Amino acid sequence: MADDARDDGPAATSTTATTLPKTKLPKGMIMGKDGKPCRTCNSLADFTSQSKVLKSTPAITSASATAGVPADCPADVEALGRSSWTLLHSISATYPVAPTAQEQSDVKSFLGLFGKLYPCWVCAEDFQEYMEREKIKASSRDEFGRWLCGAHNEVNRKLGKKEFDCNLWEERWRTGWKDGRCG
């Protein structure tokens, strides 16, 4: 996520098309293009801090929000990100060792559309910018897996998370760990 897209100043307010009063939003809240807090761009804890109804619901407290989104709720940015990376890395793990020109074109087209349609608009724009800077490399399974690992590490850096050793991408996403814990 791009930190510069978050509303951090005192002007971080929300309005609707009607004349509802402006409300102060917490520092770092990402707004949707409609001017309201973006459900898929914020964590459940951030999002529910803005909703008196959700805050008062016993099943959803800030303690439960850190454990993840309840299964019957829309995905927050964290659940969406984990699921999306799982899908993308799984695609790279099953990508052909020697893809045809059509398969290379297909994966590039898919990622281009994925970057445009991703529900978190901030994340989508970041991914599109990454693909412009670092052109998709898909001439082999290994090349594509390493490119995708680099894209994931770019996000990890922005979020202050530990980077993954891209030399281990295939073991993590395709073959399983050498210690046998994956079965």
C-alpha positions in Angstrom: 0.0 0.0 0.0 1.2 3.5 -0.7 1.5 5.5 2.5 1.0 8.7 0.5 -2.6 7.7 -0.4 -3.6 7.5 3.2 -5.3 10.5 4.8 -3.0 11.5 7.7 -3.8 15.1 8.4 -6.5 16.9 10.2 -8.4 17.1 6.9 -9.0 13.3 7.1 -12.8 13.5 7.0 -15.6 11.6 5.4 -18.7 13.0 3.7 -21.5 11.4 1.8 -23.5 12.8 -1.1 -26.0 14.1 1.4 -25.3 16.7 4.1 -24.1 14.3 6.8 -21.7 15.9 9.2 -18.0 15.3 8.7 -16.3 12.8 11.0 -12.7 12.7 12.1 -11.0 9.6 10.8 -8.0 7.9 12.4 -4.5 8.7 11.1 -3.7 6.3 8.2 -7.3 5.6 7.2 -7.5 5.0 3.4 -10.5 6.6 1.8 -12.3 5.0 -1.1 -12.9 7.0 -4.3 -16.4 7.6 -3.0 -15.0 9.6 -0.1 -15.8 7.0 2.5 -13.4 4.6 4.4 -12.4 1.9 1.9 -13.4 -1.5 3.4 -10.9 -3.4 1.2 -8.1 -0.9 1.7 -8.1 -0.9 5.5 -7.8 -3.6 8.2 -10.9 -4.8 10.0 -9.7 -3.0 13.2 -9.3 0.3 11.3 -12.6 -0.1 9.5 -14.6 -1.1 12.6 -13.2 1.8 14.6 -15.4 3.9 12.3 -18.5 1.9 12.8 -20.4 2.1 16.0 -22.6 -0.8 15.0 -19.6 -3.1 14.4 -17.7 -1.8 17.5 -20.7 -2.7 19.7 -21.1 -6.2 18.2 -19.7 -8.7 20.7 -18.4 -11.0 17.9 -16.2 -8.2 16.4 -13.9 -6.4 18.8 -10.5 -5.0 18.2 -9.1 -8.2 19.9 -11.0 -10.5 17.4 -10.2 -8.2 14.5 -6.5 -8.9 14.9 -7.2 -12.6 14.6 -8.7 -12.0 11.1 -11.9 -11.3 9.5 -14.8 -13.5 10.5 -15.7 -15.9 7.7 -19.0 -14.3 7.0 -17.7 -10.8 6.6 -16.3 -9.0 3.6 -12.5 -9.3 3.4 -10.3 -6.6 4.8 -7.0 -5.5 3.2 -5.1 -8.2 5.2 -7.3 -11.1 4.3 -7.6 -10.0 0.7 -3.8 -9.6 0.5 -3.1 -13.1 1.9 -5.6 -14.7 -0.4 -4.4 -12.8 -3.4 -0.7 -13.6 -2.8 -1.7 -17.3 -2.3 -3.5 -17.3 -5.7 -0.7 -15.5 -7.5 2.1 -17.7 -6.1 0.1 -20.8 -6.8 -0.3 -19.7 -10.4 3.5 -19.2 -10.6 4.0 -22.7 -9.1 1.9 -24.3 -11.8 3.2 -22.1 -14.6 4.9 -24.2 -17.3 8.7 -24.6 -17.1 8.9 -23.6 -20.8 5.7 -21.7 -21.5 4.6 -21.0 -25.1 4.3 -17.5 -26.4 0.5 -17.7 -25.8 1.0 -18.8 -22.2 3.4 -15.9 -21.6 0.9 -13.5 -23.1 -1.9 -14.9 -21.1 -0.2 -14.5 -17.7 0.9 -11.0 -18.6 -2.7 -10.1 -19.6 -4.0 -11.7 -16.4 -1.7 -9.7 -14.2 -2.5 -6.5 -16.1 -6.2 -7.0 -15.5 -5.6 -8.2 -11.9 -3.8 -4.9 -11.3 -6.7 -2.9 -12.7 -9.5 -4.9 -11.0 -8.0 -5.4 -7.5 -10.5 -4.3 -4.9 -8.1 -2.1 -2.9 -7.5 0.8 -5.2 -4.3 1.9 -3.5 -2.9 -1.6 -3.8 -4.0 -1.9 -7.4 -2.3 1.4 -8.3 0.9 0.3 -6.5 0.9 -3.0 -8.4 0.3 -1.3 -11.8 3.2 1.0 -11.0 5.4 -1.9 -10.1 4.6 -3.7 -13.4 5.5 -0.6 -15.3 8.9 -0.3 -13.5 9.6 -4.0 -13.4 8.2 -5.6 -16.5 6.6 -9.0 -16.0 9.2 -11.7 -16.6 7.5 -14.9 -17.7 9.7 -16.8 -20.1 10.0 -19.7 -17.6 8.5 -20.9 -14.4 11.5 -19.9 -12.4 11.7 -16.5 -14.0 8.0 -15.8 -13.3 8.2 -17.2 -9.7 11.2 -14.9 -9.0 9.5 -11.9 -10.6 6.4 -12.4 -8.5 8.5 -13.0 -5.3 10.1 -9.6 -6.1 6.7 -8.0 -6.4 5.6 -9.5 -3.1 8.8 -8.3 -1.4 8.1 -4.8 -2.7 4.8 -4.8 -0.8 6.5 -6.4 2.3 9.0 -3.5 2.3 6.3 -0.9 2.1 4.4 -2.6 5.0 7.6 -3.0 7.1 7.4 -6.7 6.9 10.3 -9.1 6.5 11.4 -9.9 2.9 11.2 -13.5 1.7 14.3 -15.1 0.2 13.3 -15.5 -3.5 15.8 -18.4 -3.8 13.2 -20.4 -1.9 10.1 -19.4 -3.8 9.6 -22.8 -5.4 10.1 -24.7 -2.2 7.5 -22.4 -0.5 4.9 -22.4 -3.2 5.4 -25.5 -5.4 7.4 -28.5 -3.9 7.0 -27.9 -0.2 9.7 -27.5 2.4 12.6 -30.0 2.4 12.0 -30.9 6.0 8.8 -32.8 4.9 6.3 -30.7 7.0 4.1 -30.1 3.9 3.4 -33.8 3.4 
